[in-house]
Amino acid sequence: LLDYEFCEQLGGVDSMRERLGKEILLEELTHGVVIQVGPNAKLGDRNIKEDMSLYKRVNQVVCSLRTPEHLPLPGFNKIETLEWLKRFDE
């Protein structure tokens, strides 16, 4: 989920939609957008070699918003959260 202010920092909704491509849903809501890759979320498990190519494309579009101030993901501390997010930079 991204509010419209963040979308503008990324070039606007139309630009984001074009860069994401047709395989990735970008749905506009009242206060921002939701980006959805497929019907079920994937965790990026490297052991089973999940195909994360669409997630990596989303990352290419939104990674400039990443800061060290991210709230930790459930079960992770801040450093682990940033390390997990970096796996989509590859």
N, C-alpha and C positions, 0 to 999 in steps of 0.2 A: 504494500500500500504506500502510495506517495501522494502528498498533497500537491496542489497545483503550483505552489511556489517552487517546490523541488522540480516539478516537470519543466517549468520555465528555465531553471538553471541547466537543465539537460537539453534545451533547445526547443521545448514545447511538445505538446502531446502528438501532433502530427509527425514531427520529426522522430519522436520516440517510436511511434507505431511503424513508421517506415523502416527504421533500423532494426526493430525486433522481428519483423517479417510476419507472414501470415500464420505460421505455426504457433505463435505465441499470442495469447489473448491479452489485449490491453482494453479494459473496460472503464469508461468514464463514470464517476460517481458524483455526488453533490460537491464534495470538497477535495476531490483528487481522483486518482486512478488506482485500479488493482491490476497487477500483472500476474498472469497465470500460465504456467507451463504444464500442460496436460491435466488430466482429471485427478491425479493423485500426486502429492509431493514426494520427491525423492530426497534422500539424505546425502547422496554423493559417496556412497560406500565404495571405497577403492578396492576392497577385498573381493567384491563380486563384479567389479568393473562396470558399474552402472553407466549408461550413456548420459553424460551431463552436458552435451554440446549445446542444447537450448538454454540451459542454466548459464552456461558460459557466455552465451550471446546476451542474455539479460544483464549479466555482470558487466559486459563491455559497455552497455548503455548507461548503467547506474553507478558504476564504481567510483566515479568522481565525487559522489556524495559521501563515500565512506570516510569515517573519522575514527580516531582512537577513542572517541567518547561513546562508541556504541554500547548500548546496554548489553550485558552478557546474555547469550542465548541460554535457555534452560539447560542446566547440567554443565555449563562451561563458565570459566572465569573470563575476564576481558581479553587476556592474551590468547586463550584458547579460542574465543569467539573470532578474533581477528585472524588467527591462523586458519580456522575453518573457512572463513570467507575468502582468504587468499587462494584456496584450492581452485576457485573458479577463475583465477587470473591466468592459469596455465593454458 
